[in-house]
Amino acid sequence: MSVQTLHDLLDAGVSGRTVLVRSDLNVPLDGGQITDPGRIVASAPTIAALADAGAKVIVTAHLGRPKGQVDPALSLAPVAAKLGDVLGRYVQLAHDVVGIDAQARAEGLTDGDVLLLENIRFDPRETSKDEAERAALAKELAALTDGGAFVSDGFGVVHRKQASVYDVAKLLPHYAGKLVGAEVQVLRRLTEDTERPYAVVLGGSKVSDKLAVIEALAPKVDTLVIGGGMCFTFFAAQGLPVGSSLLQEEMIGTCKDLLERFADVIHLPQDIVVADSFSADAESKTVAAEQIPDGWMGLDIGPEAVGRFAAVLGAAKTVFWNGPMGVFEFAKFAAGTKGVAEAIVEATGKGAFSVVGGGDSAAAVRLLGLPEDGFSHISTGGGASLEYLEGKELPGIAVLESTEGQVG
């Protein structure tokens, strides 16, 4: 990656210097409790390296979608507490984003201190389409560092042109954190230096969400496995009944075209676990893909599909997985996702390079008790991963390659 890295910043010396770090701490909450701290754990190494080297560290991050309004339910207070636990040091939380409290706390930092600003998306300028508004917030963020440096370590947001991701990098010497550097290195391996056979597993609910990545990868891979709710639109494109399963009728023609063009690459499930309602305790049964009854909805792929997908994945040397095979949050409909994930772990154990593309897939790994070290890499940014693989420019990466702000 042709950018300056955290290693470069540490080599130059950071003791006594204020460093602004953009992390991705957007973790799931349930009743104010963090249910999956994966992103906090992944973000900690960059923050720890800076604090251990004597930097005054200011961390900015978002949580949820408060839409520019202060929402106490989306405060970063539980995140600050958990980050402190992971780092083994106190993390103070500013009561605002760039206001009086943030300014006072930033001025009072001593070497090795860590300050987390309140949810950056409480400020409407963060996500504004108006460049001047974003630039104004970026200027206030940069001012907190008193001429310090910026480290971009939130890979989950680098596909967004936002003030704390993109605009602030134009104002300060900028560096890629450990997480961003590792993510880009992994994704380049999936696009530029791929060992074959190359298998991609895509799941999730909507074909429209994955269409661009299907178009980009189908010509390049040996196998494209499709499960999750999106498979039913492909079934409909084949003229099969889908009952009351999730269906994007407007995408049927597109799926038919994909099946015609990539018939030798696309693999669909042969059997489906169907339910009479969308609930954890719904009545369920396994049926052939072409025999989904009226009034029933598919909520998981069946055991035959898992077996066939596992056989294909077992022969792969490179595997990319994004999206669950079913409603894994319900135990009764988690077997498909778990079975495919276990097949990827097995392939990894035999030497395959495997990447979990963030989002629900990463959450499933942890929820289903799968070994995180059973995969070569678990991404923290599902959307960013997909856009990179689609060939799109990621603004938060492109700005790091720029020399703008790179003085000092």
N, C-alpha and C positions, 0 to 999 in steps of 0.2 A: 504494500500500500504506500503510495507516494505522498505520505504525510508525516509530520513529526509525531512521535509517539510519547507515551508517558515515560518511557525509558530515557528519551532525549531530555525531557523536562527534569527528571530526577538527576540526570548527569550534570545538568547546568546548575543544579542546586536550588532547593525550594525553602530552605530554612528561613523563617521570618517572612516569607512571601505569602500573600493571600491567593488561593487558587479556587476558582469557581468550577464545580463539577456538575455537569448535567447527568443525572442518573435516571434509570427507569425503575421506580419503586411502586409502580402501579399494581399493587397486590389485591387479591380478592378479600373482601371483608364480609363477615356474617355477624350482625349484632355488635359491630365495632371491634370484632376479633379477627385477626388475620388467619385465614384458612390455608394459605399456601405462601410461605415466605421465600419462595424460590428466587424471585427477582432481587430481594434484599440481600440474600446470601451471595448471589452472583455479582452484585454491585459492590460488595464490601472490599474486595482486594484492592481496587484502585484507590478508594478512600483511605484504606489502611496504609497503603504504601506512601501516600502523600503525608498523612498525619505522622507516621513513624519517621519520616524524613524531616519533620519540623515545620511543615506548611500549616498555615491557618486555612482550614478547609471549609468552604461554604458549599453546601449541596442544594441543588434545586431539582424538583421533581413534581410530577402530578399524580393525582389519584382520582380515577373516575372521570366523569364529564359534568362538572358543575356549571358549565356554560357561562363563565365569567362572573358568577355570583358566589359569595361566601356561603358555603354549606357546611355546617358543623359536622354533619355525618360523613363528610369527605375530608376532614382534617387529617393532616399527616401525623397527628399525635401518636397513634399506635405504631406507625412506621418508625418514628424517631426512637421509641422505646425498644422496638425489635432490632433496629439498626445498632443501637447502643449495645444490646446483648451480643449481637454477632461480632461487633468490633472489639468488645471488651473494654469500652471506654464510654464516657458520658457523651451523649449527643443532645445538644440543646436545640429547642424548636422555637423559631421566631413566630410571633403571633400574627405576622402579616407577611406579605411577599417582598416588597421593597420599601415598606413604610418606616415609620419612626422606630419601631421595635427592631426590625431587621437591621436598620442602619446602626442603632446603638449597640446591638449584639455583635455586628461585624467589626465595629471599631474596638470593641473590648476583647476580641479574640487574642489569645496568646499562642505561641508555637505549639502545634500538635492538637489544637482544639478543633472540634467539628461542630458546625452549625448547619441545621437543616431549615431552609426557608419554608414557610407555609405553602400549601398547594399552589403551584404556579398558575394553574388554570382558574384560580379565584380572581385573577386579573384578566379582564376581557382582552387586553392587548396581546396576550400570549398567542392566541389562536386567530387574531384578526387577519383579515385579507388585506387590510390597509398597511402597506409597508412602513409608512411613517409612524403609525401607532405601534407596530412591532418594534421598530427601531428605537422609539422612545423608551419602551420597557427594557430593551436590551442595554441601552445607555445607563439606565438606573441599576441594572444588574452588574454591569461592568464597573460602575462607580463603587460598588460595595467592596471590590477587590483593591481599590486604590492603585490601579496600574499593574495588577497581578497577571494571572494567566487563566485560560479556560481549557478544561478537559472535557471532551465529549465522550461519555461512557454509557449513554442510554440508547442502546441499539434499537430498542422497541419504538423509538420516536424519530429515528434519523430519516424516515421517509416523509416527515412533516416539515414544512417550512414555517417554523414557529420561532418566537423570539428567543427562547432559552436554548434552542437547538441550532438555529441557523444564524439569526441576526447578531447574537452576541459574539459569535466566532469572528465576525468581521471587525470587531472592536478590540480584541485582545489577542496576544500570542496564543495559538490554539494547538491542541494536541489530541490524539486519539487515546482514550483510556484502554485498559487491558481488555475489557469486554468488547468494545467496538472493534479493536484490532483483531481479536480472535474471531469474531463473527464474520468479518469481511474475508479473512483468510480462509475460513471454512467454506463460505459461499463461493469464493473463487475456485476452490477445489471442485465444487459441484458443477461449475460452468466451464472451467478452462482446463482442468487437469483431472478428468474423470476416468477412473478405472472401471472397465466393463466386465461383466454385465451390470448395467445401471438400471435400478428399479426405483420407481416413485410410487408412493402410496398417498392417495388423496381421499379425504373424507370431509365431514362437516355437512352442513345443511343445504347450502345453495350452490348450484352449478355456476351461477353468475359471479359468485365470489372467487371461484377458482378458474374461470374460463380463460383468463389471460395466461395463467401459468400452465394450463393444459396446452394451449396453443403454442407456448414457448418451448415446453419440454417434450411434448409428444414426438416431435421429429428427431429428438436427440437421445431418447432413452430406449431401452430394450423392452421394458415392461412398465405399464401404467395401470396400477390397481386402483379401482374406484369403489368406495364404500360410503357409509353414512347416508344421510338423507338425500344427498345429491344423486345417488344411484337410481332413485325412482324416476327421475326425469329421463335418464338414459333408458330405463325399462319402457317408459311410455313411448320413447322414440322408436323402440322395437315393436311397438304395437301391443305390449303386454299390459294386463290390468294391474293397477297399483293400489286398489282399494281406496282408503282414506289417507294413504301415506303422503308425506310432504311432496308437493309437485309444483314445479315452475313451468306452467303451460307455455309461457312465452319463450322458453328455452328449448322446447321439444325439437324444433327444426334445427337449432344449432347442434344439439346432441346427436341428431340423426346424421348431420354432416360430419361430425367428429368420428362417429362410429364407422362411417364409410371411408374416411380418409386414413384412419388409424386402426383399422380392424385387427391388424396383426400385433398391435401394441396394447390396446385397451383390454383390461380384464375386469369383468363385472361379477358380482357374487352369484352363485348358483342357487343358494337357498337363503331364506330370510326368516328372522324371528319376528312374528307379527303379534300385535296386541289389540284388544278390543277397546282400549282407551289409552290416553297418554298419562300414565301414572305408574308409580313404583310397584304397585301390587296388582296391576292389570292382569287379566287372564291372557296367557300367551301360548303360542305354538309355533313350531317350525314348519315352513312350507317351501316348496320349490319356487324359484323366483317368478315363474310364469303362472303360479297358482295363488296369488294373493287374493283372498276373498273380499267381496264387497263389505264395507263397514269396518275392515280391519286395517291397521296401519303398521308398516314396517318400522321397528325400532332398533334392529341390530342385524348384522349379517349372521348367517347360520354356520353350524359346525363344518359342513362340507366346504363352504367358501373359505373358512379359516384354514382348513387343511390344504386346499389348493393354493391359496395365497402364500401360505407358509412354504410350500414346495418351491414356488417361484422365487420367493425372497431368499430361500436357503442357498440358491445358486448365484445370488448377486454379490458383486464386489463393492458396489456403492449403493446406498439406500437413502432416500430422502422421504420423510413421512410428515405430512401435515394434515391434520383433521381426524377426529375419531371415527370409528366404524359404526358406532351406534350411540344410544343415549347412555353413556357409561356412568353418568351420575346415578342411575338406577341400577342396583346390583343385578337385577334380573336381565338387564340388557347391556351388560359390560363385557360379556365373554368374547365378543367379536374383537373389540378394541384390545383387550388383554391378550388374546391369542395372536393377533397380528404383531403386537408389540413384543411378545415373547419370541416370535419368529425372527424379528429384527435383532433382538438381543443375541439369539443363537447364531445368526449370521455374523454379527459383530465378533462373537467369540471365535469364529472360524477365520477372522481376518478381514471382514468387510468394513468399509468406512461408512458409518451410519450417522445421520443427522435428523434430529427431531426438530421440526420447524416451529417451535414455540406455541403460544396460544393454548388451545384446548388440549393439544397433543401432549405438551409439557405437563399440563395439569393432570392429565390422565396417568402419566407415568408415575407421578407422586401419589395420586389418589388410589391407584390400583396396587400400590406397593411394589412396583417394579424397580430394579436397581438402576439408579441414575448413571452409575459408572458402567452399565451394560451397553450404553450407547457411546459412540465416539464424541458426539457433541449434542447438547440440548440448547437450542437457541432461546433467547429471551424475547425475541421480537417476531411474532408470526407474520404480521402485515409487512414489516420491513423485509423479512426473508423472502416472502412471495414476490414483492415488487422487484427485489434484486434479481431473482431468478427469471422474472418476466423481462428483464433487460432494461428496466426503468432506471433513470438517474435518481439517486437518493440525495435530496438537498443537504441533509446533515453530513453526508460523506463528501459531497462535492465541495462544500465550503471549507472543509478541512484540507482539501488539496489546493486551496487558494492561498495566495500570499497576502491577501488583504488582512490587515490587523496583525500580521506576523512580524512584529518589531520588538526587539528587546529580549 
